[in-house]
Amino acid sequence: MNIADICQLIHKAQFRFTNEADLQAGIAQLLTEQRVGFQREVRVSKQDRLDFLTDGGIAIEVKIDGALATVTRQLYRYAAEKGVHQLILVTTRMKHRQLPQTVGGKPLYITHISPFYG
């Protein structure tokens, strides 16, 4: 499954969540159901941990809040990792859509989602 497929899959899903951990659990379940190979909570440095890293080198970061500058710095650190070839930011924040299309020379896809309350 390529990065566009994963973004579409996440965007179309309806997640029930009240915090970032709930959303991450929902994404993990979705990726598992779709047979996307991944690891969770991949430690890449003393301070950094990728929320998800697919077998194809796609880092998936989940944010339901966070200042644009903070998220940007975090994504640049992740992009510097050898095993990361592309990045997806799954976010509930419209302000995160201001991020560039590439970060550290690697493609960044932004998937905006809204909580499902039904």
C-alpha positions in Angstrom: 0.0 0.0 0.0 1.5 3.3 -1.0 1.4 6.6 0.9 -1.6 8.0 -1.0 -3.6 4.8 -0.3 -2.7 5.0 3.4 -3.8 8.7 3.6 -7.1 7.9 1.8 -7.7 5.0 4.1 -7.2 7.1 7.2 -9.1 10.1 5.9 -12.2 8.0 5.0 -12.2 6.1 8.4 -14.4 7.3 11.2 -12.5 7.3 14.5 -14.0 7.8 17.9 -11.5 9.5 20.2 -11.1 12.0 23.0 -7.3 12.0 23.0 -4.3 11.2 20.9 -3.8 7.8 22.4 -7.4 6.8 21.4 -6.8 8.0 17.9 -3.5 6.2 17.6 -5.2 3.0 18.8 -7.9 3.4 16.1 -5.3 4.0 13.4 -3.3 0.9 14.6 -6.5 -1.2 14.3 -7.2 0.2 10.8 -3.7 -0.5 9.6 -3.8 -4.0 11.0 -7.2 -4.7 9.4 -5.8 -3.5 6.1 -2.6 -5.6 6.5 -0.3 -2.7 6.4 3.0 -3.8 8.1 4.0 -1.3 10.8 5.6 -0.8 14.2 4.3 1.5 16.9 6.2 3.9 19.1 9.5 3.5 17.3 12.2 5.2 19.4 14.6 7.1 17.0 16.4 9.3 19.6 16.4 10.0 23.3 13.6 12.6 22.8 11.8 11.3 19.7 9.5 8.4 19.1 7.6 7.8 15.8 3.9 7.1 16.4 4.0 4.6 13.5 6.6 3.4 11.0 5.4 1.3 8.1 7.5 -1.5 6.6 7.9 0.8 3.6 9.5 3.6 5.6 6.5 5.8 6.0 6.5 7.6 9.3 3.0 8.5 10.6 2.7 11.2 13.2 -0.6 11.8 15.0 -1.5 15.2 16.4 -4.7 16.5 17.9 -3.1 19.6 19.1 0.3 21.4 19.1 1.8 24.6 17.9 2.7 24.7 14.2 6.3 25.5 15.0 6.6 22.6 17.4 5.1 20.1 15.0 7.3 21.4 12.2 10.5 21.0 14.2 9.4 17.5 15.2 8.7 16.5 11.6 12.1 17.8 10.5 13.8 15.6 13.1 11.8 12.6 11.9 12.7 13.3 8.3 16.4 13.2 9.2 16.1 9.6 10.2 17.6 7.0 7.7 14.6 4.6 7.8 12.1 7.3 7.1 11.4 7.9 3.4 8.0 9.7 3.5 5.9 11.3 6.2 2.2 11.5 7.0 0.8 13.9 9.6 -2.6 12.9 10.8 -4.1 15.9 12.4 -7.4 17.5 13.7 -5.9 21.0 13.4 -6.5 23.1 10.4 -3.4 25.2 11.2 -1.2 22.2 10.5 -2.3 22.3 6.8 0.2 25.2 6.5 3.2 22.8 6.6 5.2 22.4 3.4 4.8 19.5 1.0 8.4 18.4 1.7 10.2 18.3 5.0 14.0 17.7 5.0 13.7 16.7 1.3 11.1 14.0 2.1 7.4 14.1 1.0 5.0 15.2 3.7 1.3 14.3 3.3 -1.2 15.9 5.6 -4.4 14.0 6.4 -7.0 16.1 8.3 -9.6 14.2 10.2 -12.5 15.0 12.5 -13.7 13.0 15.4 -16.8 10.8 14.8 -19.4 11.2 17.6 -22.1 9.0 16.2 
